Amino acid sequence: MLSRPNRLTDGAEYKAVVRRGVRCSGPHTVTYVVSTGEDRAARFGFIVSKKVGSAVVRNTVRRRLKAICASALPNLGRGADVVVRALPGAADASFGELDAHVTRCLSRTAS
């Protein structure tokens, strides 16, 4: 689970990352990464819309994405802000598929 300092909490922060971030698309997610240059831990935000599915499905997808990002946290640079947007296909994707695509995007955009 991601601790409080590792989460984006403000809508304006989400908007800034999506607008200014480097974008990487996969079949199930779109990942945006911005390097702020600040000396703090990386922060993550997740967007899982109703198009993904019911509340149960959306929460399952969100929990999977949080676990993937928590394991990728040591590989990201300090001060990075990341937003992961789940696409409707994420509901049917396995954990391994989501992990592979998000990790690939994070390694691409974080460097």
C-alpha positions as CSV (number, residue, x, y, z in Angstrom):
1,M,0.0,0.0,0.0
2,L,1.2,3.5,-0.7
3,S,1.7,5.7,2.3
4,R,0.4,9.3,2.5
5,P,3.5,11.0,1.3
6,N,3.4,8.8,-1.8
7,R,-0.1,9.9,-3.0
8,L,-1.4,12.8,-5.0
9,T,-4.4,14.2,-3.2
10,D,-5.3,17.5,-4.9
11,G,-7.2,17.7,-8.2
12,A,-4.9,20.4,-9.4
13,E,-1.9,18.1,-8.9
14,Y,-3.6,15.4,-11.1
15,K,-4.4,18.0,-13.8
16,A,-0.8,19.3,-13.8
17,V,0.6,15.8,-14.2
18,V,-1.8,14.9,-17.0
19,R,-1.2,18.2,-18.9
20,R,2.6,18.5,-18.4
21,G,3.6,14.8,-18.0
22,V,5.3,12.5,-20.4
23,R,2.7,10.1,-21.7
24,C,3.0,6.3,-22.2
25,S,0.1,4.3,-23.4
26,G,-0.5,0.6,-23.1
27,P,-3.5,-1.6,-23.9
28,H,-5.0,-1.3,-20.4
29,T,-3.5,1.9,-19.0
30,V,-2.1,5.4,-19.8
31,T,0.7,6.6,-17.6
32,Y,1.8,10.2,-17.1
33,V,5.1,11.1,-15.4
34,V,6.4,14.5,-14.4
35,S,9.8,15.0,-12.7
36,T,9.4,18.0,-10.4
37,G,13.0,18.1,-9.2
38,E,11.9,18.4,-5.6
39,D,13.7,16.4,-2.9
40,R,10.8,14.2,-1.8
41,A,9.4,10.7,-2.5
42,A,7.6,9.9,-5.7
43,R,3.8,10.4,-5.6
44,F,1.1,8.5,-7.4
45,G,-2.4,9.1,-8.4
46,F,-5.0,6.8,-10.1
47,I,-7.9,7.5,-12.3
48,V,-10.4,4.7,-12.7
49,S,-13.6,5.9,-14.4
50,K,-17.0,4.2,-14.4
51,K,-16.3,3.0,-18.0
52,V,-14.0,0.4,-16.4
53,G,-16.9,-1.3,-14.6
54,S,-18.9,-1.5,-11.4
55,A,-17.6,-0.1,-8.1
56,V,-16.2,-3.6,-7.2
57,V,-14.3,-3.9,-10.5
58,R,-13.0,-0.3,-10.2
59,N,-11.7,-0.8,-6.7
60,T,-10.0,-4.1,-7.7
61,V,-8.3,-2.4,-10.6
62,R,-7.2,0.5,-8.3
63,R,-5.8,-1.9,-5.7
64,R,-3.9,-3.7,-8.3
65,L,-2.4,-0.5,-9.7
66,K,-1.5,0.7,-6.2
67,A,0.4,-2.6,-5.5
68,I,2.2,-2.3,-8.8
69,C,3.3,1.3,-8.1
70,A,4.3,0.5,-4.6
71,S,6.7,-2.2,-5.9
72,A,8.0,0.2,-8.5
73,L,8.6,3.0,-6.0
74,P,12.3,2.3,-5.3
75,N,13.1,2.5,-9.1
76,L,11.6,6.0,-9.6
77,G,13.6,9.2,-9.1
78,R,12.9,11.6,-6.2
79,G,10.3,14.2,-6.9
80,A,8.4,12.3,-9.6
81,D,4.7,12.6,-9.9
82,V,2.8,9.8,-11.6
83,V,-0.8,9.4,-12.7
84,V,-2.1,6.1,-14.0
85,R,-5.4,6.2,-15.9
86,A,-7.1,2.8,-16.3
87,L,-8.7,2.1,-19.6
88,P,-11.9,-0.1,-19.9
89,G,-9.8,-3.1,-20.8
90,A,-8.1,-3.0,-17.4
91,A,-11.1,-4.8,-15.9
92,D,-10.4,-7.9,-17.8
93,A,-6.6,-7.8,-17.6
94,S,-4.7,-10.1,-15.2
95,F,-2.4,-8.7,-12.6
96,G,0.7,-9.8,-14.6
97,E,-0.5,-7.9,-17.7
98,L,-1.1,-4.7,-15.8
99,D,2.2,-5.1,-14.0
100,A,4.1,-5.6,-17.3
101,H,2.5,-2.5,-19.0
102,V,2.7,-0.1,-16.1
103,T,6.3,-1.1,-15.2
104,R,7.3,-0.7,-18.8
105,C,5.8,2.7,-19.0
106,L,7.4,3.8,-15.7
107,S,10.8,2.6,-16.7
108,R,10.4,4.4,-20.1
109,T,9.2,7.8,-18.8
110,A,11.0,8.0,-15.5
111,S,14.5,8.1,-17.1
